[in-house]
Amino acid sequence: MNVKSSANSEWVFTPDIFSSHILDDASLLSSSSELFKLIVDIIQDGISVLDPTLTIKYANTAMNHWYSTDSEPDSEKCYKRYHGLSTPCEVCPCIKVLETKKPQMEVVRYQLDNKDLGWQQLFAIPLLNRDNEIILIIEYVRDITLRKIAEDNFRDLEQQKNLLVDTLKNREHSKYELEKIIINNIERYVKPSLNYLKKVVKEEDIHMVTGIIDEIIFPLTKTRPSQIITLTPRELQVASLIKQDCPSKQIADRLCITKKAVDYHRANIRKKLQLKREDNLQVYLETHL
């Protein structure tokens, strides 16, 4: 059988059987050993037949394709021809078959001239005589390099995913710790200072500063309704003073704007908060701001 190299990765090799097998009579072929040999040589997995000394008695085309050398494929030790070794492989299912007289399977590196070329799955099956003695070992070899690469890539992706999850958790933890430090510092230092300032400045001014501080740390303490987020900074200032039950004239004086501007902001705030005519703006802000 001639073997052509193939650019199609689905083929280990491309069989060229037509030049050496002319089917004049299909019935004659089916009744002969030629059909068996033809089928075995077309198979894209490797098949070897070994004797109990691990001498190769037969190797199909796939095996000869993988392990092409100048030596004769038959009457040679499998470990010498397939791996260039002088002693049996360290991991060898055929050795286990000789020890147990039972089928064995191993996944091993596919090596040639001490170079790693991929991965193979080896199945070794013993053939026994009437005296329960091993007379032959059939070794079936499947190339699983692409599967191993996919498994390794998936494992790497899984590790990267876990690393990313851990990183995000650590960041979330760090964010929480930072927020806790900020809030604690405000409680320990800022608010006591404001309580002291109440003795020397107007209480309404302290309320305004407190409202601004509460506005700054709000994202660290609770979640707002989505409508509150739509308010502008000036509208938030007005809303904070409305929450403190300040009348429009007082709000205008404290923010240095006109009462007409305050009324305009009130109307916009009610509109953005989607309040009805009968809804109390101050009560809503006390609950949600």
C-alpha positions as CSV (number, residue, x, y, z in Angstrom):
1,M,0.0,0.0,0.0
2,N,1.3,3.4,-0.9
3,V,0.9,6.2,1.6
4,K,0.4,9.9,0.6
5,S,0.8,12.7,3.1
6,S,-2.4,14.6,3.5
7,A,-3.0,18.3,4.2
8,N,-6.3,17.4,5.7
9,S,-5.7,17.1,9.5
10,E,-8.6,14.7,9.8
11,W,-6.4,12.0,8.1
12,V,-3.3,10.5,9.7
13,F,-2.4,9.4,6.2
14,T,-4.3,9.2,2.9
15,P,-4.6,5.6,1.7
16,D,-3.8,4.9,-1.9
17,I,-5.2,1.4,-2.4
18,F,-6.1,1.6,-6.1
19,S,-2.6,1.1,-7.4
20,S,-2.0,-2.1,-5.4
21,H,-5.5,-3.6,-5.1
22,I,-7.5,-4.2,-8.3
23,L,-10.9,-5.8,-7.5
24,D,-11.4,-8.2,-10.4
25,D,-13.6,-10.4,-8.2
26,A,-15.0,-9.2,-4.9
27,S,-16.0,-12.7,-3.8
28,L,-12.4,-13.9,-4.1
29,L,-11.1,-10.9,-2.1
30,S,-13.7,-11.4,0.7
31,S,-12.7,-15.0,1.1
32,S,-9.0,-14.3,1.4
33,S,-6.6,-12.7,4.0
34,E,-6.2,-9.8,1.5
35,L,-9.4,-8.2,2.7
36,F,-8.3,-8.4,6.4
37,K,-5.0,-6.8,5.5
38,L,-6.6,-4.1,3.4
39,I,-9.0,-3.1,6.2
40,V,-6.3,-3.0,8.9
41,D,-4.1,-0.9,6.7
42,I,-6.8,1.6,6.0
43,I,-7.5,2.2,9.7
44,Q,-6.3,5.6,10.8
45,D,-5.2,4.2,14.2
46,G,-2.1,2.2,14.8
47,I,-2.2,-1.6,15.2
48,S,0.7,-3.8,16.2
49,V,0.9,-7.5,16.9
50,L,3.7,-8.5,19.3
51,D,4.9,-11.8,20.7
52,P,5.5,-12.3,24.4
53,T,9.1,-10.9,24.0
54,L,7.7,-7.7,22.6
55,T,9.0,-8.4,19.2
56,I,6.9,-6.9,16.4
57,K,5.2,-9.5,14.3
58,Y,3.0,-7.1,12.3
59,A,2.5,-3.3,12.2
60,N,-0.2,-1.7,10.0
61,T,0.3,1.4,7.8
62,A,-0.6,3.9,10.5
63,M,2.2,2.6,12.8
64,N,4.7,2.7,10.0
65,H,3.6,6.2,9.1
66,W,4.1,7.4,12.7
67,Y,7.4,5.6,13.2
68,S,9.0,5.6,9.8
69,T,12.6,4.4,10.0
70,D,15.0,2.7,7.7
71,S,14.8,-0.6,9.6
72,E,12.5,-3.5,8.9
73,P,9.2,-3.1,10.7
74,D,8.9,-6.7,11.7
75,S,11.2,-8.9,13.9
76,E,12.3,-5.9,16.0
77,K,11.5,-5.0,19.6
78,C,8.6,-2.5,19.8
79,Y,10.5,-0.2,22.2
80,K,13.5,-0.1,19.9
81,R,11.6,0.6,16.7
82,Y,8.9,2.9,18.1
83,H,10.9,4.8,20.8
84,G,14.6,4.1,20.1
85,L,15.1,2.5,23.5
86,S,17.2,-0.5,24.4
87,T,14.9,-1.5,27.2
88,P,11.1,-1.6,27.5
89,C,9.3,1.7,28.1
90,E,8.8,2.8,31.7
91,V,5.0,3.0,31.1
92,C,4.0,0.1,28.9
93,P,0.5,-1.5,28.9
94,C,2.1,-4.6,27.2
95,I,4.3,-5.2,30.2
96,K,1.2,-5.1,32.4
97,V,-0.6,-7.5,30.1
98,L,2.3,-10.0,30.5
99,E,2.0,-9.6,34.3
100,T,-1.8,-9.8,34.5
101,K,-2.9,-11.6,31.3
102,K,-5.7,-9.0,31.2
103,P,-6.3,-6.0,28.8
104,Q,-4.6,-2.8,29.8
105,M,-4.7,0.9,28.7
106,E,-2.3,3.7,29.2
107,V,-1.9,7.3,28.0
108,V,1.7,8.0,27.0
109,R,3.9,10.6,25.3
110,Y,4.4,10.0,21.6
111,Q,8.2,10.2,21.2
112,L,10.6,9.6,18.4
113,D,14.4,10.3,18.7
114,N,13.8,11.6,22.2
115,K,11.4,14.3,20.9
116,D,7.9,14.7,22.2
117,L,5.5,14.7,19.2
118,G,2.2,14.4,21.0
119,W,0.1,12.0,23.0
120,Q,-1.2,8.5,22.3
121,Q,-3.7,6.2,24.0
122,L,-2.4,2.6,24.0
123,F,-4.7,-0.4,24.4
124,A,-3.0,-3.8,24.8
125,I,-5.1,-7.0,24.6
126,P,-3.6,-10.5,25.2
127,L,-4.4,-13.6,23.0
128,L,-4.2,-16.8,25.1
129,N,-3.8,-20.4,24.0
130,R,-5.6,-23.4,25.6
131,D,-3.0,-23.5,28.4
132,N,-3.8,-19.9,29.3
133,E,-0.4,-18.7,28.0
134,I,0.0,-15.5,26.1
135,I,1.0,-16.1,22.5
136,L,0.4,-12.7,21.1
137,I,-0.4,-9.1,22.2
138,I,-2.5,-6.9,20.0
139,E,-1.6,-3.2,20.6
140,Y,-4.0,-0.6,19.5
141,V,-2.7,3.0,19.3
142,R,-4.9,6.1,19.1
143,D,-3.5,9.6,18.6
144,I,-5.1,11.8,21.2
145,T,-2.8,14.8,20.8
146,L,-5.6,17.2,19.8
147,R,-7.8,16.0,22.7
148,K,-4.9,16.5,25.2
149,I,-4.2,20.0,23.8
150,A,-7.9,20.9,24.2
151,E,-8.0,19.5,27.7
152,D,-4.9,21.4,28.7
153,N,-6.3,24.6,27.2
154,F,-9.6,24.1,29.0
155,R,-7.7,23.5,32.2
156,D,-5.7,26.7,31.7
157,L,-8.9,28.6,30.9
158,E,-10.4,27.2,34.1
159,Q,-7.4,28.3,36.1
160,Q,-7.5,31.8,34.6
161,K,-11.2,32.0,35.3
162,N,-10.7,31.0,38.9
163,L,-7.8,33.5,39.2
164,L,-10.0,36.3,37.8
165,V,-12.8,35.4,40.2
166,D,-10.4,35.5,43.1
167,T,-9.0,38.8,42.0
168,L,-12.5,40.3,41.7
169,K,-13.4,38.9,45.2
170,N,-10.2,40.5,46.6
171,R,-11.0,43.8,44.9
172,E,-14.5,43.7,46.3
173,H,-13.1,42.9,49.8
174,S,-10.6,45.8,49.5
175,K,-13.4,48.1,48.4
176,Y,-15.5,47.1,51.3
177,E,-12.6,47.6,53.7
178,L,-11.9,51.1,52.2
179,E,-15.6,52.1,52.5
180,K,-15.6,50.9,56.1
181,I,-12.5,53.0,56.9
182,I,-14.0,56.1,55.3
183,I,-17.3,55.8,57.2
184,N,-15.5,55.1,60.5
185,N,-13.3,58.2,60.0
186,I,-16.3,60.4,59.3
187,E,-18.0,59.0,62.4
188,R,-14.9,59.5,64.6
189,Y,-13.5,62.8,63.3
190,V,-15.8,64.7,61.0
191,K,-19.1,64.5,62.9
192,P,-17.6,65.3,66.3
193,S,-16.1,68.4,64.7
194,L,-19.5,69.4,63.3
195,N,-21.0,69.0,66.7
196,Y,-18.4,71.3,68.1
197,L,-19.0,73.9,65.3
198,K,-22.7,74.0,66.2
199,K,-21.7,76.0,69.2
200,V,-20.1,78.8,67.2
201,V,-22.0,78.8,63.9
202,K,-25.6,78.8,62.8
203,E,-27.3,75.4,63.2
204,E,-28.8,75.6,59.7
205,D,-25.3,76.1,58.2
206,I,-24.2,72.9,60.0
207,H,-27.2,71.1,58.6
208,M,-26.2,72.1,55.1
209,V,-22.7,70.9,55.6
210,T,-23.9,67.7,57.1
211,G,-26.2,67.2,54.1
212,I,-23.3,67.7,51.8
213,I,-21.2,65.2,53.7
214,D,-24.1,62.7,53.7
215,E,-24.3,63.3,50.0
216,I,-20.6,62.5,49.5
217,I,-20.7,59.2,51.5
218,F,-24.2,58.1,50.3
219,P,-22.8,55.5,47.8
220,L,-20.9,53.9,50.6
221,T,-23.9,53.5,52.9
222,K,-27.1,52.6,51.0
223,T,-28.7,52.2,47.6
224,R,-30.9,55.0,46.2
225,P,-34.0,54.8,44.0
226,S,-33.0,55.2,40.4
227,Q,-34.9,58.6,40.2
228,I,-32.7,60.2,42.9
229,I,-29.6,59.5,40.7
230,T,-31.1,61.7,37.9
231,L,-31.0,64.8,40.1
232,T,-28.3,67.4,39.3
233,P,-25.9,68.6,42.0
234,R,-27.9,71.8,42.5
235,E,-31.1,69.9,42.7
236,L,-29.6,67.6,45.3
237,Q,-28.6,70.6,47.4
238,V,-32.2,72.0,47.2
239,A,-33.6,68.5,48.0
240,S,-31.3,68.1,51.0
241,L,-32.6,71.4,52.4
242,I,-36.2,70.6,51.6
243,K,-35.6,67.3,53.5
244,Q,-34.6,69.5,56.5
245,D,-38.0,71.3,56.2
246,C,-36.4,74.6,55.1
247,P,-38.9,77.0,53.3
248,S,-38.1,78.2,49.8
249,K,-37.0,81.7,51.0
250,Q,-34.5,80.2,53.5
251,I,-33.1,77.8,50.8
252,A,-32.7,80.7,48.4
253,D,-30.7,82.7,51.0
254,R,-28.5,79.8,52.0
255,L,-27.7,78.9,48.4
256,C,-27.5,82.5,47.2
257,I,-30.1,82.1,44.5
258,T,-33.6,83.5,44.0
259,K,-36.7,82.1,45.4
260,K,-38.0,81.7,41.9
261,A,-35.0,79.5,41.1
262,V,-35.7,77.4,44.2
263,D,-39.4,76.9,43.1
264,Y,-38.1,76.0,39.6
265,H,-35.8,73.3,41.2
266,R,-38.7,72.1,43.3
267,A,-40.8,71.5,40.3
268,N,-38.0,69.7,38.4
269,I,-37.3,67.5,41.5
270,R,-41.0,66.5,41.7
271,K,-41.0,65.7,38.0
272,K,-37.8,63.6,38.1
273,L,-39.0,61.7,41.2
274,Q,-42.4,61.1,39.4
275,L,-44.4,62.4,42.4
276,K,-48.1,63.1,42.1
277,R,-49.7,66.3,43.1
278,E,-50.9,64.8,46.5
279,D,-47.4,63.4,47.3
280,N,-45.4,65.2,50.0
281,L,-42.0,66.0,48.7
282,Q,-40.4,66.4,52.1
283,V,-41.7,63.0,53.4
284,Y,-40.4,61.3,50.2
285,L,-37.0,62.9,50.6
286,E,-36.8,61.9,54.3
287,T,-37.4,58.3,53.2
288,H,-35.2,58.1,50.1
289,L,-32.5,60.7,50.3
